[in-house]
Amino acid sequence: MKLRNPVKGWKIPFQRETLRDDGIAGVVLGVQSVPDGLAGGLLAAVNPLYGLYGYMIGTFTGALLTSSAFMAVQATGAMAIVVADVGAVHNATDPERALFTLAILTGIVMAVAGLLQLGSILRFVSNAVMVGFINAVGINIVLGQLDSFTGYASDGANRVLRAIDTIISPLQLHWPTVLIGIATIVLIVTLERTKLGPLGMVLAIVLTSAVVALFGMDEVAQLRDIAEVPRALPAPGLPDLGLVPALLVPAVALAFVGLVQGAGISANFVNPDGKYPDASQDFIGQGAANIASGLFSGMPVGGSMSATALVTSAGAKSRQANLIAGVVMALVILIFGGAVGLVAMPAIAGLLMVVGYRTVKPHDLVSVWKTGRTQQVVMTVTFVLTMIIPLQNAVMAGVGISVILYVILQSNRVEIKHRIPQADGSIIEQEAPDQLGSGEVIILQPYGSLFFAAAPVFEEALPKVNVNSAGSIVILRLRGRSDLGSTFMDVLTRYAASLRDVGSKLVIVSGDEQLNAQLAVTGVTAVVGTTNIYTSDERVGATVHRAYTEALEWVESQRGGGN
């Protein structure tokens, strides 16, 4: 497999002519990303600062190496939820180092996928799986914030059970905390409709956090209660290699989620030169961002659709907008680190509830539901699994479901057509007959992917053979088939034997010497007979015509009492 050059065509991303527009867009994204980053850490059930550091490092590094000029590499909600369910992180002796190791390992998986140019593999993930997964993630985001939103430490094996515990325990809620959370949601929804736009989210959190601080609401949790907020940038650290085996599956799951979301950005945001980004190069950029994030105390990150949409809507003209956003976040930490510690936890929870609510897309659910029972089952299973089991397992289950769905769809697409030669030399195609009659010559042409899972469908589509099928020949045209596999060979053997048992024959027209070798090795040739294997040259039609003519002669000889 050909590897790509990860830095091909790289140059310093500075454009003086777009600096003003990029500067404005970068400031907007950078300021808005501060509460978002803290919220991402809270959503991942880790120190919120690690979310902010991940946003800062990911945005800056991603801007340097992604093919997409506008992709903002940040901790997405789906990835944060996956991190929250990784027991190997939260139960580790050193959870912080385990988190950073997970980010680095996720980055390595992403980068390898990019270097191997595996961007195309994502097409095997069905829309039904992604719709079920993303909508369940949205609900999980909302449910996962109830503790911080209500001030009540709920109990339960998963978010659904903890949410039920919260609902049935109204007397245990801390109502001042609840009011701050509700006020934050109301302010976000209201202020975003003004000229402030996305910055209304920042102002909402500032206002409600200021109320908590100014009115001495000490029982309402603040960020400083769970994490020290230094006015300094994170120092580099090394991963714990001993944790790699335990973190490998979560890293693959995180990489998969991040790459799928990143691929959506690559497909929907055109670069300034009018070309679409290279998904595999974006994989490399996201991988590098994760490695850098892990080395500098950040959580796993990936391409964020919402942040990318924000920076482009704010007027970004080049990738330097994301570079500026990363610098802005660093300046906020250095200058306002103490103030960041005053952010109220129910305010962050309210922000995440808004994000989770907006992640749920009922229209997408309805659209998939209308496509058929198979899609309904796949979407429902993915949704339910995402709600009740750790997301790292749900992601891998979703991939498995996608593969199974692909196999099912491909196997069901196999069909066999009856090719009927006409007097003028033309060919017409009809559905293959259900029953093979007596003294017939029929040419069958299979269409579709002939692999093991399709074999039962193929066998069922073949004309049935019984005592009334004597003295007939079935010509099976296998043009372009070089590897049918043993399962298909078994089908051909059984069908040839059933024809032979009633005095009829199977004739195979092959266009490939490799296939002929398979027919011989698997015993098909022994049952069919070497004289009934026709190898065609580039003039496949001529070979089929010769087989057809000789078959007619044989059938006629049988009618006349010949051999």
Helices and strands as residue ranges (DSSP letters): G 16-18, H 19-43, H 48-65, E 72-74, H 77-84, H 87-90, H 95-115, G 119-124, H 127-144, H 146-150, H 159-167, G 170-172, H 175-191, H 199-214, H 223-226, G 241-243, H 244-268, H 279-295, E 302-304, H 305-313, H 320-340, H 345-359, H 362-369, H 373-388, H 391-412, E 415-421, E 427-431, E 441-447, G 452-454, H 455-461, G 467-469, E 473-478, H 485-501, E 505-510, H 513-521, H 524-528, G 530-532, E 533-535, H 540-559
